[in-house]
Amino acid sequence: MTTHLATVAIVDDDASVRKALALLLTACSFETATYGSAAEFLHSLNDGPPACLIVDLQMPEMTGLELQQRLLCDGIRIPTIAITAYNEFGARERCEAAGASAFLLKPIQEVALISAVKLAMAEPSAKDS
């Protein structure tokens, strides 16, 4: 499976969030790909996994945590940054248990996001498995 070495995939059902994150990351010289649902992202894996995944926790049909767990069950390891507007009790711990490298609350601080992406992209990923 080919890995898109510099691509950061953004999965969020809110188009404005996808656009804002993509613009920020592109301005910082990252390639991005955006997806409006977990299913859309999963379909894209036929082309190979991204280097990093940013995923919203609250999405219809399949949540960000369910997506993380599905990837793990399928043996696909992608450094993941979980984002959410709702700081639910235990959410950080569940995401970390599923392998998330970072957990950020919306509104996302630009410096924190860029730092988290750089750290995540330095982790071993699907290309190393």
N, C-alpha and C positions, 0 to 999 in steps of 0.2 A: 504494500500500500504506500503510495507516495504521500509525503507530508508537504503541505504548503508552508515552507520554513518561516516566512515572515508574516503570514496572514493571521490576523486576529479576527475571529468570528464573534459577532455580536448577535445574541438571540434575545429579543424583547418584543412583546406584542404591541408596545407603544412606538409608533413610527417616529415621533419626535425624539424619543430617547435614542433610538437606533441612529437617527441622523446626527444628533448632537455628539454622541460617542464616536461615530465614524469620522466626523469632521475634526474632532480633537485628536484622535489617533493618527489620522492622515497628516495633520499639521505637524505631528511629531515623527513623521517619516515611517509610520507603520502602514502596511497594506491591510485593508479591512474587507470583510464580507458580512452583509447583514441578512438576518432571517427574522421573519415575523412570528415564527412558531418553532417549537421543538421538532415537530414532524418535518418541516421545511429544512431545518438544519440536518436532521438525520438523513434525509434524502441526498443532501450535498456530500455526504461522506463517501459516496461512490467515486468522487474525484480526489479523495484523500483527506485526512484530518488537517485542521488548521494547527498552527503552532501554539495558539492560545484561544481559550473560549471565555467570553464574558456572557453570563446567562442570568436573566431575571428570574427570581424565584416564583413570583406570582404571575402565571400565565394560564390561560384556559387550556383544556384538554390534557396537556402534560406540563407539569410545573418544572422549574429549573432543577429542583432537587431530584425529581423523577427522571429527568434527562441525564443528570450526573450518574444516577444509579443504573440506568439503562446502558450507558457507555461502559461503566465498570463491568456489568454482567456480560457485555459483548466483548470484553477484553480490550477496549479502546481507552488508552490513557492520554487525556489531553489536559494540560495545565489549565485549571478553571478558576475564574473569578466570579463569585456569586454576588449579585447585586439585588437590593430590595428597598422598597419604600417603607416596609413594615418590619420593625425590629421585634419579631415574634420571639417569645421565650423558646430557647433551645435551637433556633434556626441556625445560628453560627456553628454550634456543635454538630448538628446533623450534616451541614454542608462540609465541614472539615472531615467528618467521619467518611463522607463519600469522596473525599480526596481534593476538595477545594483548596487552592493555595491562598486565597484571600476572600474576605467577606466585606463588602462595602455597602454603606447605607446611602440611599438617595436623599437629597441631592448629592451627587458624587463630587468630591473634591478632586479637581484636575490633577494636582500633584500626587495625591494618593493613588489615583487610577493609573497614571503613567508609571509610577513606581511599582505598583502591583503587576502591571503587564510586563515590565522589564524583568522582575523577579520570576514571574511565571514562565516567561520565555527562556529563562536560564535553566529551568528544571528539565529533567529527562522527560520525554514525551513519547507519543506513539511511535515516533521514528526510531526510538532507542529500545523499544520493547521487543 
